[in-house]
Amino acid sequence: MQLSSASQLARAEKHDTLSALFLDSFTTRCSVGLPQAGMQGTAMKNKRTIGPLLIMVCLLILPAWPQADTGAGQVPVVRKTEPPNWWINYTPDLTLLLTGENLGGIHVESATAGATVLGSEASANGHYLFLHLRLSLDLRPGNVSLRLLSSAGCTEVSLPLWARADPHGHFEGFSRDDVIYLIMPDRFADGDPSNDRPAGSNGVYDRSQPKAYHGGDLRGVREHLGYLHDLGVTAIWLTPVWKNTDSDYHGYHVVDFYALDDHMGSMQEYQALVADAHKLGMKVLIDYVVNHTGPHHPWANDPPTPTWLHGTQAHHLEPSYNFSGLVDPHASPREYLNTLDGWFAGKLPDLNPDDPELATYLAQNAMWWTEIAQLDAFRLDTFPYSSRQFWSGWHARLHEVYPQINDVGEVSDPDSSITAFFEGGRKQFDGIDTGLSTVFDFPLCNALRDVIIRGDSIQKIVTVLQHDELYPNPETLVTFLGNHDNRRFMGEKDSNPAKLKAAFSLLLTMRGIPQIYSGDEIAMPGGDDPDNRHDFPGGFPGDQHNAFTAAGRIPEQEDVFAYMKSLLALRKSHPALRMGKQWHIGWNDTYYAFLRELPEEKLLVIYNNAPKTLELNIPVDNTRLETAHRLDAVFGNTAAQLVTGNVHVSMPAQTLAVFSVR
């Protein structure tokens, strides 16, 4: 029906009056509900543009809001948004986790063209809201404005969208060309004493206490990158630098997955550390923890979903550290349930990554850290304690954005049949490929210690290598002599610097990607945790010696350091030691001879583990050496000759020699 001009004018005036009255009321209520300063002005500015549409939306929606839900009828309050920002041309879909109050029974809309709200779900108590967005490829850097509307008012949430840095040459992972150096930042170097006692921290700073903060930080690591580069390190693995509480100096009790610990420094410092490492040709690995949180994480008593955690603080399974049930196709759940669902150390809230929302949260979190810090790879903590289904999906999401990035998983077990099970690259009996690039070679670590420190038969090392057929890619296993969880190599009974040098000589010439624990290159002593986590000498105010410099190292430290440096230089200058196929040539209880072979280079490596010089005659018939006619020494103070089908060599006690094969 057509209206007369007078009727149209009257209705328009009435509409404008209602609009003005409604928007005045809306602006007042919206500004009351906003935690961000300055949003009231934003609402006033948008009056004319959103008026008619907002009236229609609110009149249709407000009566239908369920007033019985917790938080309904109250102004939404948002205290935290995770992730705190995102990037354009990154992932089209994004799920935000909003934390606050009164988030149940609300309606969410986007005021930004190109950012579409796909849906949302609130926790039963209204403390959390999962908000699903789709981001258009047409979006430009800026802020996505989201409005959370209830019958009592409105809260605006702003999500910054940033432009990505040029990804060319980044995110390529570690490789067989690399040597990884493990650093616990709190125990490495104190570059910024002003954050030793940060405001609001309840952690104890006291270098005399082995489980307190000692002051090491990201700036301290950054200031000593030159030392690592001079040694021959090409990648650094930092134990977690996420926010912790109390005196969790080690970083494994996270309370905020999107924040750096106040003792570590700022995000700018982290970014500068990575950038400086890249300038030196060094990569940076993030230590990533998904199995658990710290006991003081807000989720411990207030999880976002009913299935976010396995159990509660009052009622949960005790932990099991046995992986045999996980790799057994005949196992019943009772044989592995405590491994997957138990609370680590009996107190760390166990995350359930099979919860769909948590799985998305963790995948996005991994992408966020990779992008914001331009990281190169991951070290995955306590890998078997999270489900294989989760890891498969986590890797798939990560590789959609970073196809070349890789990782190494911690599977702390001396049995190759167990560690090999968790390496990705093929489906296991459960039909799942976890996508994990490689694992730490714990079996070889144990064998090296048993053989070199305790004098066990060389057969232990050979047996580990004979199990390489269990792995899809044994040549990329990350090999090591020790880490921050074990007694130091020098802390073992009957160990000494000569044995440490012998162990490093094998580690850096055998197959695999070697990892060095900070301080082992200067023969640092240390017993069980926390005695294995002494401060690096010279990294802290008042230290008597500065082992970061040749002048500051005592003779024993300098001897091991110089030997390590020569081994790393040898590995760098000979591709066969990094990339070559490893072949057995001969062994018995006290010696091992092996070949590292590439088409363009062959190197014979001989190690004598006996406490005396050995005169060796090693047969080469029916080996990869049977056509060789000359051996030229490239490392070690000995010579070798090929005589009537044998390698003849005089090998000093517990030493290694390398020969170029002609």
N, C-alpha and C positions, 0 to 999 in steps of 0.2 A: 504494500500500500504506500502510495506517495504521500509525503507530508508537505504541508504548505510551508512557505518560506518562514512564516512567523513561528510555526511549530518546530521547524528545524533549528531556528535560532535559539528558541527557548530550551530545547533539549541540549544543544551544544553548550549553552551557558551553564545549565545544571550539571553537565558532565565535567566541565572545567572546574566548577566549584567543588564537586566531589573529589576530583583528581587532586586539587590543591589540598583539601582537608586530609585526604588519605595519605598523600605523600608527606605532608607535615608530620602526621602521626607516625608514618613508616620511618621517616628519617630520624625522628627522635628515638624510636624503639631500636632501629638498626645501629645507631651510634652508641646506645647504651650497651648493646651486646657485643661491640667490637673491642677486642683486646689491643688492636693496633692503634697507635696515636694517629690522628689526622684523617681517619676514615669518615668522620662526620661530614667533613668538607667534601669528600668524594661523593657521598650519598646526595648532598645538596646539589652538587654540580650535575649529577645524572638525573635530576628530577624530570626535566622536560623530555628527555629521551626515553626514559623507561616508564613514564606514567601510565599511559593507556594499557600497555601490555602487562605491566606489573599488577594493575588493578584486576584485570581479567584473570591472570594466573592465580593471584592470591584469593579472589572471591571464589574461584573454582576449587582451590586446593585446601584452604584453611579449614573449612567446615569438616573436611574428611580426615584431617590428621588425627591419629589415634591418641587421645588424651591420656589413656591409661599407661602408655609406654613410659619407662623411666626416662626422665629428661624432657618429655613432651610438655609443652606449655611453659617452658622456661627458655631463656635466651641461650643459644649454643655458645660454649666457650671452647676455644681451641688454643692449647698451650704448645703444641708441637706438631709439625708436619714432616712426614718422612715419605720419600726423600725431600730434603729442603729445597731442592732445585732440580731441574732437568735440562735437556738440551734439545734444540731443534734438529730435525733430520736425523733423529737418533732411533727411538722406538715409537711406533704409532700409538701403542696402547701403554697406559701407565696406571698403576694402582697406588693411590696415596693412602697412607695410614695416618689419620688425624687422631690425636690424643687430647682429651680435655674432659668436659662435662656437658651433660644435657644434649648429647649427640644422637639420642634415639628419637624416632618419630618426627624427623625433620625432612624438609625438601631441599635439594641442592640444585642449583642452576649455575651455568657458566655465563658470564657477561663478556666473554672474549670470543669473537668469531674465530672459528677454526679449532676451538677446544670444546668438545662435546662430552657431556656427562652421560655415561652409559648406564650407570646405576650405582647404588650404594647399599651397604649393610652396616648396621650398628651393633655393637655389643649389647648384651641384655641390660647392663647397668648404665649404658649411655656414655661410657668413658672412651670408647673407640668408635671410629667410623672408617670403613674401607670405602674409598671413593674411586670408581673406575672411570678413566678418561680416555678419549681418543683425540690424538693431536694431529692436526692436518699438516701435510708437507708444506703448505703455504704459510705456516706461522713463521714469524720473524722474532729475533731476540726481543725480550720484553717480559711482561708479567701476565700470567693467566689469572683472571679475577673470578673467584668462585664465591657464590652467596649461599649461606646456610640459613634457611628460613624456618622459623617455628611460629606458633601462634603468638609468642611473646615478643618476638623481634628477629633480628637478622645479624649474622656475623659474616664478615667478608674475610676470605683467605686468599692470599696472593702467592702464586707459585712462579718464581723466576724461571724463565727459559733463556738459556745462554747459547751462544754460537759455539760449535765444537772447534777445537784446535785441529790443525791439519793432521789427520791420522797417518799420513805417509811415513813409513819408516818406524812407526811405533807399534806397540802391542804385538810384538812378534815372538815372544816367549824366549826361553833359554834353549840352548842346543848343546851338542857334544863339543863345541868349541869353548864352552864356558867352564869356569871354576866358580862355585858359589861359596860365599863367605857368610856364615851365620853370626848375627850380632844381636845381643840383648841390649837395647839402647841404654837402659838405666845403668848398666855396668860397663859401658864402653868409654864414654867421654862426656863431661859436663861442659857444654858449650855456652850455656846461659844460666848462671847461678840464680838469676832472678826468679826462675820457675822451680827452684828446689822446694819452696814452701808456697805453692800457689794459693791464692785466696779461695776459701771455701773447701779446700781439700782436708779430709780427715785422715789422710795417710801420713805415716811417720817418716820424716827425713832424718836418717841417722846412719852414717857410713859404718859405724861400729856394730850395727845390728844386721845380720845376714839376710833377714827377711823384710827389711825396711827399704824405703827409697834411698838411693845413693846419689841421685842428681843427674845421671846421664840423660841425654836428650837428643833430639833430632839435629840440633845445631852441632852438637859434639860429633855426631856421625859425619855430618857434612864437612866439618873442618878437617877430618882425617881421611877423606876420600883419596887424597894424594898418596897417603901411606899404603892404602889398599891397592891402588893402581901400580905403585912401585913394586909391591910384592908380586903382582901378577894376577890379582883377582879381577874377574870380569862381571860378576853379579853379586848382589848383596841381598840377603834374606834377613829382614828385621822381625823379631818377635813382635806380637801385636802392639800397636801404638794406640788402640782404641781407649776410650775413657773407661777407667776402672775406679774402684773405691778402696777405702782402707789403705793397706800397704801392699796392694796387688801390683807390685813393681814389674812383674813379668808380663802383664798385659792379657792374661788368659781368662780373667773374670770380668768380661765386658758388661757395662751397664748402659751403654749407649752405642748402638751400631753405626751412628752417623757423626760421632764426635771423636776428636783426638783427646788423649789424656792431657790434663793441664800440665803435668810434669814433663810432657814431651815437647810442647811448643805449639805453635799455630799451624793452621793449614797452609799458610804462605811459606812457613819454614819447611814443611813436608814437600810442597811443590818445588821449592828451591833445591832441596836435597836431591830429588829425583832428576831435576833439570841438570844439576851439576854432574851427577853420576852419568847421565847420558852424554854430556860433553866429553867425558873421559872414556866413552865407549863401554860404560858399565850399565848393567840392567838392575832393576829393583823388583824384588818379589814381596808381595804382601802375605803375611801369615793370617790365614782366614779360618775363623772358628764358627762352625754352625751347630755343633753337637750340643752346646750348653751356653748358658749365660752365667754371669757372676751371681752369687747368692743375694746381692742387694739390687739387682735389676728390678724395676717396677713390675715387670711381668711375673716375678716370682710369686707375688700375692694377688696379682690382678692381670691375668692373661687376656689378650684381646678376643680370643675365641675359646670355647670349652675344650678344644682339642689342640690348643697351642703348645701345651706342655704334656709330657708323660707324667701324670700324677701331680701331686701337690707337695708343698713343703712338709705337710703332716703325714701324707700317705703317698709313698712312691717306692719303686723297686730299688733294692740295693744294686750297686754296679757289679758287672762281671767284666773282666778284662781278657776273656778267652774268646778267640775268633773261630774255634773249630766248628761250632754249630752253624756259623754263617757260611762256611764253605762246604758243608756236608749236604748232598742232595737228599739224604734220608733223614735229616734231623727234624725233630718235632720242635714247635715254638719254644717249649720250655728249655731247650738247649741253647737258644740265642736271645730270648726275650730280655733277659737282664743285661745283655750286652748292648742291645739297641735302646732299651727304655730305662735302664738304671741311671740313677743320678751319679755322675762322675764324682769320685772321691766321697760319695755319700751325701754331698751337700750342694752340688752345682745343678740348678734347674735344667732338666733335660728337654731340649727343644724337640718337638715332633714335626719334622720338615715335611711329613706327608699331609699335614694340614694344608689345603690348597692355598689359603691366603698367606701362610707363613712361607711356603715354597716360593711364591711370587715375591714376597718381601725380601727374601734372601738373595734371589737372583738379581733383583733390581739393585740391592745393596752392593753386590759384587760389581755390577756394571758401573754404579755411581763412583765407587772408590777407584776403579780402573780409569775412568774418564777424568775425574777431577784431579787426580795425581799423575796421570799418564803412566800408569804402572805397566810392567812387562809380563808378569806371571804371578802364579799363586803357589803358596805352600799350604796344603789343606790339612789342618790339625785333626787328629783323632778320626781319620777318614772312615774306618769300618763301623763306627758307632752311629752313623746316620744311614738311613736306608738306601739301598742301591737304586730304587726307583727315583728317589729324590735326586741323587747325584746325576742320574741320566738326564732328567729334565733340567737341572741346573746348568749342566754343561751345554745342553742344546740351546738354551736361552742365551747363555754367554757367547757361544760361538756364532749365533746369528749376527751379533754386532762385531765380535772380535774373532774372526775365523782362525787366526794364527796363534792366538794366545794359548799358553799351556800351563800345566801345573804338576806338582809332585805331591803325592799323598803319604801321610804318615800311617804306616801299618807296622806297628812295633811288635814284630814276631821273628824268632830266629829260624822259622821253617819256610823254605822257599815255596812250598806248595800252598802255603797260606798267603804270603805276600804277593805271589804271582796271580792269585785268584782275583785280586782287587784291581790289577792293572786293566785299563780299558783297551779298546781296539777290537774286541770280539765279545759276543754274547756268551754268558755262562749257562749253566743248567737252568737258571731261573728265567732265561730268555732276555736278560738285561745286559746291555753294555753301558757301564757307568760313564764312559767318556773320559776317564782319568788318563792323563798322558803317561805318567810313570809313577813309580813308588820309590821310597828310600830302600836301599839294599841293606836291611838289618841283618840278614843272614851272613853277608860278607863282612860286615862290621864285627860281628861276633867271632867269625872265623879268624879274621886278622888279629884280633886281640888274643885269642886262644893260642894261635901259632906263634906270634912274635913275642908276646909278653910271657906266656906260660910254657912255651916250648913244645906245644902239641905238634903232631905230624902235619906237614904241608898238605896232606891228603884232605884236611878239612877245607882248605881254600879251593882245591880242585873239585871237591864234591859240590860245593856251592856253584861253581862255574858249570859243572855238568848238569845242573838243574836249570840252566838258562833256557832250555827248550820249553819250559813252562810259561815263559813270558812271550808276548807278541813282539816286544822290542827290548831285549835285554841290554842292548848297547846304550840305551838311554837311561838305565837305572841310575839313580843318584847314590853314589858311593860315599862312605864317610868312615871316620875313625871314632867319632863321638859327637855328642850334641849337648844341649843345655839340660837334658833330662837324665843324663848318665854320669857316672863317675868319670872324671877326666882320664885320658889315656895315661898321663903322668901320675895320676892318683892311684893307679892300680898297683897292687903289691908286685914287686920284682920288676916294675917298669923303670926305664931310665932314658936319657936323651938319645942314646945310640939306638935303642929299640924304637923310639918315636920316629927318628929319621928313617929307619928301615921300613916302618909301617907306611910312612908318607911316600917312600920311593915306590912301593907296590901300588898304593892308592892312585898315584899320578901317572902310572904307566899301564895299568890294566884297563879293561873295558869299563865304560860308564862315565857319568858326569860327576866329578869329584866335588864334595862339599867339605869345607874346613870350618871348624868351630873357633870363633874368635879367641885368641890367646894360645891355641895349640901351636901356632907358628913360632911362639917364643917359649915353648915348653912350660906353660903355666900349669901348676899343680892344682889339685882339687879332688875332694872325695865326693860322697853322695850329695845330692841336692839338700841344702843350698850351697854347700862348700864348693861345688863345681861352678859357681857363678861369682867368682871374685872380680873386683874391679880391674879393668885393664890398666896397668901401671903407666902413669903419665897422663891419663885422661882426666884427672881430677885435681882440684887445688890442693896444694900441700904434699903431693906425691914426691917421694924421694928420688925415684928414677922415672925417666920418660922412655918407655920401650917403643914409642913411635919413632924414635931416632936411633941411628947406629951408636951415637955417642952415649945415649942414655941406657943402652942395653948392657946388662952384665954379660961376661964371656959366654956362659951357657946359653943365654937367650940369643945372642948374636950368632952363635954357631948353628943353632937350629934354624933361625930365621934365614941366614945366608944359604943354608942347604935347601930349605923350602923354596926360596927365590930361584935357585938354580934349577930345581926340578920343574917349577912352573915355566921358566924360560925354555927348558928343554921341551916340555909338552907343547908350548906355543909354536916353537920353531919346527916341530916335526908332525905333520898332519897324520901320520900313521898312528901316533900315540893318542890322537883324539878320535879319528874316524876309522882306523884300520880294524879289520877283522882280527880277532884273537884266536890263535891256534896253540894247542898244547904241543910242546916239543919233547919235554921229558920232565920227570919229577920223581922224588922219593920222599922219605920222611923229612929231609933237611934242605932240599933245593927244589926250585921250580924254574923251568925254562919255557918261555912262550914267545910266539911271534906275533907282531902287530903288522898287518899287511894291507897295503893299498896297491893298485896297479903301478903307481909311480914310486913307491917306497916300501921297503921291508926293513923292520927293525927286530933284532933278536934281543930279548930281555932275559937276564939270568939273575936269580936271587938266591943267596946262600943264607939260610936261617941258623946254621950251626954256630956254636960259640967259638969255632976255630976255623982256620983256613981250610978250604976243601980243594983238592985237585980233582976236577970233574972231567970225565970223558962221556959226552952225551951223544948217543947214536942219533943220526938224522935220516937213516934209511926209511923210506915210505912216509916221510913227513914233508912239509912245505919247504924244508931246507935241503932236500936231497940233491938239488941241482946247483946249490950255492958253491962258490969257489973262493970267496974271501970275506972276512969279517973285519970291519974297521970300527974301532972304539969311538963312540960319541959321548959316553958318560961313564964315569967310574975309572978308577986307577988300576986297570988291568987290561991285558990283551988276550985275544982268543984266536985259535988257529983251527982250520978244518983239516983234519988228518985222517985219511982212509975211512971216510964215512962217519967221523966223529968230530964233535966240537970239543977241543981241549982248552980248558981255562982254569986258572988258579984264582979262586974267589976268596977274598978275605972274609972274616966272620961277620955275619949279619950285614952284608952289603949287597948292593944291586949294581949291575953294569948293563949298558945298552950298546949294541953293536949294529952298525949299518951292514946289511947283507948285499953283497955284490954277486 
